[in-house]
C-alpha cells in the first residue's frame, strides 16, 4: 500500500470508528433514560442490562455504518481539498478514481462485513433483545425452554393449509384450540377443521374433539359437519417445524428465510411469499449501502474547499443520502404491492444511486 493510500485510509478509518462509538454512546444513553423507570421499578440487575445493550451492538453497527461512512468520506476528502492536497495529487497525475480508490475499497470491505454481521449476528441479537426487553418491562424471569408455552401461534402449512393454534406446549408437544383452513389453488376455502386439543404421538398428530366442515367453490357449507372424538390428522409438520414459526422473518438468517419461503411456496400464499422474497433480496442488497453512500459522498467532498461551499456540499450530500433512503423505501413498498418484481424492488434504489454517483464523479473537473 502506498503512503498516500495509508494516509487516506487512516483518516477514513479513524473518523468511521469515532462515529460508530459516538452513535453507540448516544443510543445507549437515550435508551437508558427512556427505560430507567422500568429498570428501577423491576429492580433489573446490572448483568441483564449489560446483556441487553450488548445484544444491540450488531444492529447498531449495521444501521449506522452507512452514515458513518458518509461522514468519514466528507471529512477526509473535504480536509484534503481545503488544504490543497487534492490539487497536489491531481498535479502529480493522479485521477479522481486513483485518489478515491482507498475509500472505495474500504466501502467494499465494509459492505462485506455488514453482510456477514447482518446475517450471522443480527437475527439472533434482535430476538434476544426483544426477549430481554420484555423481561425488563414485565419483570418476569426467563423461562426454561422445556416449560415454555407459546400462545397465538399461526403458520402456513404444506398442502395449502393455514393453521392457527391458541397454545402450544414445548414440554408435552401438545396443542390447544386448533383451527385449520384448507384452500384450493385459487385460495378458496375448501375445508375447515376445529379441534379442542392435539398431541404428537409416534410421529403422528392425534386430534381430539374435532369438527370438520366442507365448503363448495362459493364458500357454502356442504354436507353435515363431521364430529370425531379422536382422529389421526395427516399433517406432515413436526413439532420442531411448528416451533420454527414463532421466529419472525426479520429474526431469520438468509438460509432460514429462504427455506421458509420454499415451504410457503407449497402452501399457495402468494402475497406473503412475494413480501418475503422482497425481504430476502434486500438482505443481499442492503449491505451495499455503505459502498454506494461512499460513492455518493466523494464528488461532494471534493468540492469542499471554501467554508460556504463545504457547508453546502455537506447539506447537499446529506439530502442525496436522504433521497436515496426514501427511494429505497418506495421501491420496497412497490415490490410488496406487486407493482415491481421482488428482485427489481430490492435493487432499484441501488442502481439509481450508483448511476448518479458515477455520473457526479465523471463530471468532476
N, C-alpha and C positions, 0 to 999 in steps of 0.2 A: 504493500500500500504506500502511495506517495505521501510525502509530508503534507501536501495540501489536502489530500483526502483525509488524513488523520486529523488534521486541524478542523475541518468541517464536521467530521464525524463526532469528535469530542464535544463540539459545541451543540450539535443536534441532540446527542445522547444525554448530555447534562441537563439541557432545558426540558427534554422529554421526561426524564426521571423526576425532575423538580416539579413539573406539572402534575405527574401521577401522584406524587406524595402530597402535594397541596390539595388536589381534588379528593384524595382519600381522607386526609385530615378533616377537611370541611364536611364531607359526607358523614363521617363518624360523629363529629361534634354536633351537627344539626340533628342527626338521628337520635343521639343520646338525649338531647334536650327534649325532643318530641316524645320520647318514651320514658323519660325519667320518672314520671309519676307512677306509671305501671310497674317499673322496676322496683321502686321503693315500696309500693303497696304490696307487691307479691314477694318481696324480700328475695329478689333474684341474686344468685351467687355470682361472684366475680368470674368464676370459671365458665359459667354459662354465658355471661355477657361477652367474655373473650372469644368463646367458641362461636357465638352469634356473629360477631363482627369479622372474625377470621373467615367464616364461610362467605362473607360478602366480597372478599378480595378478588376472586376471579371475575365476578360480574362487573365490579367497578373498573377493573383493568380493561375488560372488553369494551365497556361503554365509553370510557373517557380517552382511550387510545387515539381515535381519530382527531379529537380536539387538541390533545397534547401534541400530536404530530403537526397540526396546522400552526400552533403557536411556536413550536420549536423551529419550524422552517421559516416562518415570518421573522422571528427574532434573529436567527443565524444569518440568513441572506440579507435581511434588512440592515444589520450591523455591518456586514461586509460591504454593502453598497454605499452606506453613509460614510464609511472610512476609505472610500475609493479603491478598495481591494478588488472589487469586481472589475473595475476599469483596468487595473493592473493585470488581472488574469486574462481579460479579453485582449489586451495589448500584446500579451505573450503568445497569442494564437489559440487560446482555449475557446471552445464554443460553449454555448449555454448548456448543452447536454453534458459536455465533459465537466463543467463546473458543478452541475447539479446531480451528477452521476451517483455520488455518495449518498445523497438524500434519497434518491430513487431506490438504490439498493437497500438502504435502511428501511424504507417503507415496504419493500417486498418481503424482507425477512420478518418484519414486524407483523405483516399480514398473515404469514405462515404461522407465526407464534400465536396470534389471536385465534386463528382457525383451530389450532391444537388445543388451546385453553378452553375455547367455547365448546368444543366437542367432548373433551375429556373431563373437564372440571366444572364448567358452568351448570350443566343439568343436575349433577349431584349436589352442588353447593346451593343451587336455587331451591331444591326440595328440602335440604337441611335447614336453610334459612327460614323458610315458611314454617317448618315444623317447630323450630326453636321460638319463632315469633309467636306462634300460637301458645306455646308453653308460658312465655313471658306474660302475654296478655291475659291468659286464663288462670295462670298459677298452677296448672296441672303438671304432674311429673310424667316423665317419659315412660310409656308402657312397653313391656316386652312384646316382641313380635308374635309370640305364641298366644298371648292373651288378648291381642288386639282384635277389635270387631269393626269392620268397615260398614259405613252407612251410606245409603243412597248411591249405590254403585250402578253404573249403566255401561253397556258396551254393544258394539256391532259384532255379532257372531257370524260364523260361517252359515252357508245356506240361506243368506239374506234374512237373518234374524236380528231383531232389536230387542235386547234383554235389559230389564230393569229389576234391581234387587234392593229390598229395603235394608237388610242386614246380611253381612257375610262374616262368619266366624272363622278365623285362621286356625284356631286350635282343633276344631272338630270338622272342618271342611263342610259346613252346612250353610244353607241359605234360608232366609225367611222373607215372605212377601215377594213372590216372583211373578213377573208379568213378561210374557214372550210374545212379540208381534212378528209374524212371518209375512214376507212380502213377495210379490212376483217380480218379474223383470221390469215392469213399469212402476214399481214401488206402490202397488195397491195391496192393501192388507188382505191376505187370504186365510189366515188363521190367528187366533188369539188364545193363549194358554195362561191361565191364572192358577197359582198353587200357593198353599199356605207355607209349605216347607219343602226343602230338598236336601238330600245328603249324597255325598260322593262315596260309593261303596264298590269295592272291587273294580275300579276303573269305569264305573257307570254312574250316571246321575239317576237317583230314585226320587220321584216327586210324590208328595203326599197331599191328599185332598185337592186334586187338580180338576179344573173345569176347562174344556176345550170348546171354542166357538169357531165355526167355519163361516167364511164370507164368500159371496159371489163377486163378480167383477164390478158391481155397482156399490159394493160396501154393505150389502144387506146380509143379515144372518140367514144361513140356510141350514136345514136340519135342526134337530134338537141338540142343545149343548150336552156334551158328554162329561159325566162326572165319574171320577175314579178315586178310590181311597188311596191306591198306590199303583204307580206305573213307572216303568223304566223309560226315561226320556232320551231319545237319540241325539244328545248334544255332544259334539266332538271336543269342545273346550274342556280342559282340565282345570282344577282349582288354581294352578300356577298361572294359567292364561287369564283367568278371571282377575287374579290379583294384579296382573300387569296393567289392567285397565284403570287402576286407581292412579297410575302415573300420568300426569298431564303431558300432552305432546311437547310443550315447551321445556319440560324436565327430562326429555328423552335425548339420547345421543343420536347421531345421524343414522347409525346402523339400526338402532331401536325404532326410530321413526320410519325408516324405510321398510322394516319388517311389519310395522303397524299398518302402514299404507297398503302393503301387499295383502294383509289379512282383511282389511276393509274392502279391498278391490273385489273380493269374492262375496261381499255382502250386498253390493249394488248401491252403496251410499255415495252417489256421485258428487253431491255438493260438498260433503265432508272430505272426500278424497281429494277434490280439487283444491280446497283450502289447505289441506295438509301438504300437498305437493308444492304449493307456493312456499309454505314454511320450510320444506325440505330444500328446495333450490336456493332459498335465501340463506340457509346455513352455509352454503358453499360460496355465495357471492358477498355476503355481509363483511367477512374479514378483509376483503379487498378495499374497503372504505379507507383504511389508513393509507394505502398506496395512492389511491385516487385523490384523497384530500391533500396529500403532499404535492402531487402534480398540479392541483388547482392553486396551491399556495405559492409555488415557485415563481410564476410570472408576476404576481402582485408584490412579492417580497423584493424582487429585483428593481422595482420602481420606487422603493422607499429610500430615496436619497435625501430629500428635504423633509423637515418635520411635518409640514402640512400634507405633502404628498404621501408621506409614510402613514399618517393617520387615515387619510382617505383610502389608501391601499388596504390597510387593515380592515377598515369598515366594509370595503367592497368585497374582500376575500371572505369575511365572515358572512356577508349577505349571500355570496355564491354558495358557501357551505350550507347555509340555512336552506336555500332553494334546492340544493342537492338532496337534503333530508326530506323536504316536502315532496319533491318529485318521486323519491323512493317510496314514501308512504302512499302517494296517489297510485303509483304503478302497482304496488302490492294490493291495494284495495280493488283496483280494476281486475287484477288477476283472480282474486277471491270472488268477485262478482261475475266472473265468466267472460268478461269483455276481452281480456288478454289471455294468451296461453300462459300456464304457470311458469315455464322457463323464461318467456319474454318479460313477464311482470317482475321477475326477480332480477333480471339483468338490464332492463331498460334504463333505469336511472344511472347505472354504472357506465353504460355505453354512451349516453348523452354527456355525462360529466367527463368521461375520459376524452371524448372528441373535443369538448370545449377546452379542456386543459391543454391538449396537444396543439390546438389552434392558437391559444394565447401564447404558448411557448414559442411557436413558429414565427409569430409576428414581432417578437422582441428584437429590437434593432441591435 
